[in-house]
Amino acid sequence: MIEPHAPAPPGAPPSWAGPARLPVHPGTGRFLVLACVFVCAACGLVYELELVALASYLIGDSVTQASVVLSVMVFAMGIGSLLAKRLRWHAAAAFGALEALLALVGGCSAMALYAVFAWTGDWGGLWASGPRWLLVAFSLAIGVLIGAEVPLLMELIQRIRRQDAGGAVADLFAADYVGALVGGLAFPFLLLPLLGQLTGAMLTGGVNAVAGGALVLGLFRRDLTRRARWLLLAANLAVLGVLATAAVLVDDFERAAREAVYGTDVRVALQTGIQEVVLTGGTDGRPLGLYLDGRLRVSGRDERRYHEALVTPAMGGLHARVLVLGGGDGLAAREVLRYPDVRRVDIVEIDPAVVDLARRDPALSRLNGHVYGDARVRVTTADAFRRLRTAAPVPSYDVVIADLPDPGITASTKLYSEEFYGLVRRVLAPEGRLVVHAGPVFSRPRVFWTVESTMRAAGLHTTPYRVGGRDSGFAAGPDRTAGASRAPRDWGFVLASPGARPGLSPGARGPRPVTLTRESLRAAQSAAEATRIAGLPASTLVHPRY
C-alpha cells in the first residue's frame, strides 16, 4: 500500500544524507526512532477508527462509511509517500512539522465533523451533505500526512546507521504494525469507553505532537537551525494549547451541539454500552421524543398511530402469548396489554438502559401505561437474533412483534435477514402472526419490498401495508443527515403468518383503535401494493441487500 523510500545504492551518499550528529549512542537513537514509529502508527490508526466510528454514528451505514474512510485514506497515504520524497534533504524538520500538523488535524477532526453535522445538517441543499464532504476531506488530509511519515522516518533511521534496504524496511514496518495493533485495541477498549470520541481524539493528537516533537527536538536538534528549533517548539506548543483548550471546553461543546441537534428541551442524555439515548420533552405539554443514536424512535406526536398500526393487525387472531422483539420503551407492550385475554408478554431488548428509562422516567412510563409494573410482562436483555437462536424451537407464541431499528442501519440488517425470519418461524404457532416494521414505503420502496421478499423466502405468507401521518421533523432512518424535508412521511409494515395469508383487521373482540378502522387498513394495504417492486432477492446474513 505504501512504497517507502529506499536508501541509495552503495556509494557516496549525498551531502544531506550524511550521518546524524546524535546526543546519544546510535543504538539508542535507532531505538528511539522505532519507538516514535510505534507511537505514530498507533495514533494514525486511532484517527482512522475515530473517523469511521463517528461517521457511522452521524451519517449511518457503517459499511459505507468504513469503505469510504479506508479507501480514501489508503489512496492518500500513497500520495503522501510520493510527496515526501521532495522533503528528504530536510527530513528532521519536515517530520517535526508534519507531526504537529497531523496532531492538529487528527485531534480536531472529530469535533469539527460533529460541529458541521450539528449546526449545518438542517440547512438543506449542499449543506445537508456537509458531513460527508468533510469526512472525505479529513480522510484525505490525514492519509497524506500519515503516508509522508514512512519515507521521512526511513531517511532518519538510515542516517543513524545505514543498513540494507530490506533490513531497514523490516524494522520500520515491524514497529509500525505493532503500533497499529495497540492503537486499534486502545480505541474501542480504552479511549472510546473512558473518554468518548471527542476527548479521545484530542488526547491522541496530544500524544502524537509530543512524540514527533520530542524525537526531532531531542534526537535530531543539531540538524535544525536555531530558528527552526524555536519555530518547531512554538508550533508544537500551539497545537498542544489548542487541543488542551478544546478538551477543557468539550463538555460545553457537546451540550451546545446536542441542543443544536435535539433542541433545548433535552431532559436525559446518556451513552450506554450500546448506544446514545436522548429523551426530550414530555413535560409541561411538550411532546416526548426518544432518540437512539440520534435517530428518532418515539415521538409523542405520532407514536399512538405508529404503535396501533404495528400491533392491532397482529392481534386479529389468537394472542394469549406475545413476543416483542425490541420495543424496550414499552409502547408496543402497552397496545398488546389493551387486550384482556393476553396472558404473557415477553420483551427482548438489547439495551437495559432503555428499559430502565421506560420504567423510571415519569413521562415515558406514563406514556407506556406503566407496563413494566404488569405481572404479565417479562423482560430479557439480549440481542434478538441471539435470543431466538438459543431459544428452544417450540412454536409457543401466538404473536411476534418486531419493533426494531430501521433495516437500513447496518447493525440491524441481520434482524431483517432470511435466517432471522427462519428463527422467528420456529417459535411462532402454526396459525400465529408476525408483524415487522419495514421502514418507510414512499421514500425507500426498494428496502421495504426487500424485507417483504425476505419474509416470503423464509416460508411466510405476507400482507404488506402502509400508514401515513408520520411526524416528519426528524430523520428516523439510517441517514442522520437527512433534514425534515427528506425525512420519511409514512411507515411500512408487513404482517405475516406461516399458515394462510393473514388479513388486515382491527379484530372484533379487541379494544377499539383510536387511529385505525377496517376501511383505513384496507386502504393501507392498497397503498402499499401500489408501490410493489417485484423480483427482489432475499437479504441474508452473508449477502445483505439493504
SULJO-V669456 format. One record per backbone hydrogen bond with DSSP energy under -0.5 kcal/mol. CO is the residue of the C=O (numbers start at 0). NH is the residue of the N-H. If there is no record, write none. Layout:
BEGIN
co=CO nh=NH
co=CO nh=NH
END
This chain:
BEGIN
co=1 nh=3
co=10 nh=12
co=13 nh=16
co=14 nh=17
co=19 nh=21
co=24 nh=28
co=25 nh=29
co=26 nh=30
co=27 nh=31
co=28 nh=32
co=29 nh=33
co=30 nh=34
co=31 nh=35
co=32 nh=36
co=33 nh=37
co=34 nh=38
co=35 nh=39
co=36 nh=40
co=37 nh=41
co=38 nh=42
co=39 nh=43
co=40 nh=44
co=41 nh=45
co=42 nh=46
co=43 nh=47
co=44 nh=48
co=45 nh=49
co=46 nh=50
co=47 nh=51
co=48 nh=52
co=49 nh=53
co=50 nh=54
co=51 nh=55
co=52 nh=56
co=53 nh=57
co=54 nh=58
co=54 nh=59
co=60 nh=64
co=61 nh=65
co=62 nh=66
co=63 nh=67
co=64 nh=68
co=65 nh=69
co=66 nh=70
co=67 nh=71
co=68 nh=72
co=69 nh=73
co=70 nh=74
co=71 nh=75
co=72 nh=76
co=73 nh=77
co=74 nh=78
co=75 nh=79
co=76 nh=80
co=77 nh=81
co=78 nh=82
co=79 nh=83
co=80 nh=84
co=81 nh=84
co=82 nh=85
co=83 nh=86
co=84 nh=87
co=86 nh=89
co=87 nh=90
co=89 nh=93
co=90 nh=94
co=91 nh=95
co=92 nh=96
co=93 nh=97
co=94 nh=98
co=95 nh=99
co=96 nh=100
co=97 nh=101
co=98 nh=102
co=99 nh=103
co=100 nh=104
co=101 nh=105
co=102 nh=106
co=103 nh=107
co=104 nh=108
co=105 nh=109
co=107 nh=111
co=108 nh=112
co=109 nh=113
co=110 nh=114
co=111 nh=115
co=112 nh=116
co=113 nh=117
co=114 nh=118
co=115 nh=119
co=116 nh=120
co=119 nh=122
co=123 nh=126
co=124 nh=127
co=125 nh=128
co=126 nh=129
co=128 nh=132
co=129 nh=133
co=130 nh=134
co=131 nh=135
co=132 nh=136
co=133 nh=137
co=134 nh=138
co=135 nh=139
co=136 nh=140
co=137 nh=141
co=138 nh=142
co=139 nh=143
co=140 nh=144
co=141 nh=145
co=142 nh=146
co=143 nh=147
co=144 nh=148
co=145 nh=148
co=145 nh=149
co=146 nh=150
co=147 nh=151
co=148 nh=152
co=149 nh=153
co=150 nh=154
co=151 nh=155
co=152 nh=156
co=153 nh=157
co=154 nh=158
co=155 nh=159
co=156 nh=160
co=158 nh=19
co=163 nh=167
co=164 nh=168
co=165 nh=169
co=166 nh=170
co=167 nh=171
co=168 nh=172
co=169 nh=173
co=170 nh=174
co=171 nh=175
co=172 nh=176
co=173 nh=177
co=174 nh=178
co=175 nh=179
co=176 nh=180
co=177 nh=181
co=178 nh=182
co=179 nh=183
co=180 nh=184
co=181 nh=185
co=182 nh=186
co=183 nh=187
co=184 nh=188
co=185 nh=189
co=185 nh=190
co=186 nh=191
co=189 nh=193
co=190 nh=194
co=190 nh=195
co=191 nh=195
co=194 nh=198
co=195 nh=199
co=196 nh=200
co=197 nh=201
co=198 nh=202
co=199 nh=203
co=200 nh=204
co=201 nh=205
co=202 nh=206
co=203 nh=207
co=204 nh=208
co=205 nh=209
co=206 nh=210
co=207 nh=211
co=208 nh=212
co=209 nh=213
co=210 nh=214
co=211 nh=215
co=212 nh=216
co=213 nh=217
co=213 nh=218
co=214 nh=218
co=214 nh=219
co=215 nh=219
co=219 nh=222
co=220 nh=223
co=224 nh=228
co=225 nh=229
co=226 nh=230
co=227 nh=231
co=228 nh=232
co=229 nh=233
co=230 nh=234
co=231 nh=235
co=232 nh=236
co=233 nh=237
co=234 nh=238
co=235 nh=239
co=236 nh=240
co=237 nh=241
co=238 nh=242
co=239 nh=243
co=240 nh=244
co=241 nh=245
co=242 nh=246
co=243 nh=247
co=244 nh=248
co=246 nh=249
co=248 nh=252
co=249 nh=253
co=250 nh=254
co=251 nh=255
co=252 nh=256
co=253 nh=257
co=254 nh=258
co=255 nh=259
co=256 nh=260
co=257 nh=261
co=258 nh=262
co=264 nh=280
co=267 nh=278
co=269 nh=271
co=269 nh=276
co=274 nh=271
co=275 nh=292
co=276 nh=269
co=277 nh=290
co=278 nh=266
co=278 nh=267
co=279 nh=288
co=282 nh=285
co=285 nh=281
co=287 nh=299
co=288 nh=279
co=288 nh=290
co=289 nh=296
co=289 nh=297
co=290 nh=277
co=290 nh=292
co=291 nh=294
co=294 nh=291
co=297 nh=289
co=298 nh=301
co=298 nh=302
co=301 nh=305
co=302 nh=306
co=303 nh=307
co=304 nh=308
co=305 nh=309
co=306 nh=310
co=307 nh=311
co=310 nh=314
co=311 nh=314
co=312 nh=315
co=313 nh=316
co=319 nh=342
co=319 nh=343
co=320 nh=397
co=320 nh=398
co=321 nh=345
co=322 nh=324
co=322 nh=400
co=323 nh=325
co=323 nh=347
co=324 nh=402
co=326 nh=329
co=329 nh=333
co=330 nh=334
co=331 nh=335
co=332 nh=336
co=334 nh=337
co=335 nh=338
co=337 nh=339
co=338 nh=341
co=343 nh=321
co=344 nh=346
co=344 nh=377
co=345 nh=323
co=346 nh=348
co=346 nh=379
co=347 nh=325
co=348 nh=381
co=349 nh=351
co=350 nh=353
co=350 nh=354
co=351 nh=355
co=352 nh=356
co=353 nh=357
co=354 nh=358
co=355 nh=359
co=356 nh=360
co=360 nh=364
co=361 nh=365
co=362 nh=366
co=363 nh=367
co=364 nh=369
co=365 nh=368
co=367 nh=370
co=369 nh=372
co=370 nh=373
co=373 nh=376
co=375 nh=344
co=377 nh=346
co=379 nh=348
co=379 nh=381
co=382 nh=386
co=383 nh=387
co=384 nh=388
co=385 nh=389
co=386 nh=390
co=391 nh=393
co=393 nh=395
co=396 nh=428
co=397 nh=432
co=398 nh=322
co=399 nh=401
co=399 nh=434
co=400 nh=324
co=400 nh=402
co=401 nh=403
co=401 nh=436
co=402 nh=326
co=405 nh=408
co=408 nh=411
co=408 nh=412
co=409 nh=412
co=411 nh=414
co=412 nh=415
co=413 nh=416
co=416 nh=420
co=417 nh=421
co=418 nh=422
co=419 nh=423
co=420 nh=424
co=421 nh=425
co=422 nh=426
co=423 nh=426
co=423 nh=427
co=424 nh=427
co=426 nh=396
co=428 nh=431
co=432 nh=399
co=433 nh=495
co=434 nh=401
co=435 nh=437
co=435 nh=493
co=438 nh=491
co=443 nh=447
co=444 nh=448
co=445 nh=449
co=446 nh=450
co=447 nh=451
co=448 nh=452
co=449 nh=453
co=450 nh=454
co=451 nh=455
co=452 nh=456
co=453 nh=457
co=454 nh=459
co=455 nh=458
co=459 nh=461
co=460 nh=496
co=462 nh=494
co=464 nh=492
co=466 nh=490
co=474 nh=295
co=477 nh=479
co=478 nh=481
co=482 nh=485
co=482 nh=486
co=483 nh=486
co=488 nh=468
co=488 nh=469
co=490 nh=466
co=491 nh=437
co=492 nh=464
co=493 nh=435
co=494 nh=462
co=495 nh=433
co=496 nh=460
co=502 nh=504
co=516 nh=520
co=517 nh=521
co=518 nh=522
co=519 nh=523
co=520 nh=524
co=521 nh=525
co=522 nh=526
co=523 nh=465
co=523 nh=527
co=524 nh=528
co=525 nh=529
co=527 nh=530
co=528 nh=531
co=531 nh=533
co=532 nh=535
co=538 nh=417
co=542 nh=539
END
